[in-house]
Amino acid sequence: PQRAAEDWPPFLSLYEGLRAGAKWPADLERIRLWYEPHLERIHEDATMRRADLLQLEQIASGYPSRERFLTELTLDPPDATSDEAGPPHRDEDYLILSTIHSAKGQEWKNVFVLNTVDGCIPSDLGVGSKEDIEEERRLLYVAMTRARDTLHLVMPQRFFVHGQAARGDRHVYAARSRFIPASMLNAFEQTSWASVQAKDDPRRQPQVRVDLGQRMRGMWK
């Protein structure tokens, strides 16, 4: 757009400089300095956002390369410096959703580990080698040891899936994680939801009986 024309040359210069191989982590500072004027213009809480960017620079300085920094940042993101949210009151009920990587070093009174089935733990993408499988086993260990009082391993029997034929039930069955073999089940209290039986409904009963064989034969007359 025309209103962004004057900002294009500085952005292009920044982009070309980064592609030329700017030194790490100095390239983050260059990006921040370019972005700060836009930060003031776009956001009302520019001061807090600038503090977040400065914190990001400080964290980045502790990593030897951009690739290592992005990998760690994705697996375990830092807390924001924003002051709009705070810890919940102790008399409030609240739920903490966390990835296993972000849970490292944490501890909670009650922990629910979701989808403890093969394909999730271990992940389909994490069984390429023995080292990958051991890393997945270590992640489950990390998740299980976050619990202080109670630990729940949730194992769904079926998963909803997309892309099945229209007449399919759109579910696939799941197998318990290989990291929880049958020999360990005695150490767990196993519970499950009671099966739900369909209620008798006269409206569901067929009112007309159809002779499929006769109908098929009639199609070829």
CORBELZI-V70129 format. One record per backbone hydrogen bond with DSSP energy under -0.5 kcal/mol. NH is the residue of the N-H (numbers start at 1). CO is the residue of the C=O. If there is no record, write none. Layout:
NH;CO + NH;CO
This chain:
4;1 + 5;2 + 7;4 + 8;4 + 8;5 + 9;5 + 11;7 + 12;8 + 13;9 + 14;10 + 15;11 + 16;12 + 17;13 + 18;14 + 19;15 + 20;16 + 21;18 + 22;18 + 27;23 + 28;25 + 29;25 + 30;26 + 31;27 + 32;28 + 33;29 + 34;30 + 35;31 + 36;32 + 37;33 + 38;35 + 39;35 + 40;36 + 41;37 + 42;38 + 43;39 + 46;43 + 49;45 + 50;46 + 51;47 + 52;48 + 53;49 + 54;50 + 55;51 + 56;52 + 57;53 + 58;54 + 59;55 + 60;56 + 61;57 + 62;59 + 63;60 + 69;65 + 70;66 + 71;67 + 72;68 + 73;69 + 74;70 + 75;71 + 76;72 + 92;89 + 97;95 + 98;96 + 103;99 + 104;101 + 106;103 + 108;146 + 111;150 + 113;111 + 113;152 + 114;112 + 116;154 + 117;115 + 118;175 + 119;122 + 120;117 + 121;117 + 121;122 + 124;119 + 126;123 + 127;124 + 133;129 + 134;130 + 135;131 + 136;132 + 137;133 + 138;134 + 139;135 + 140;136 + 141;137 + 142;138 + 143;139 + 144;140 + 145;141 + 146;143 + 147;144 + 148;108 + 149;109 + 150;109 + 152;111 + 154;113 + 154;152 + 155;153 + 159;172 + 161;170 + 168;165 + 172;159 + 174;157 + 177;116 + 180;177 + 184;181 + 185;182 + 187;184 + 188;185 + 190;188 + 191;189 + 197;195 + 204;201 + 205;202 + 212;210 + 215;211 + 216;212 + 217;213 + 218;214 + 219;215 + 219;216 + 220;216 + 220;217 + 221;218
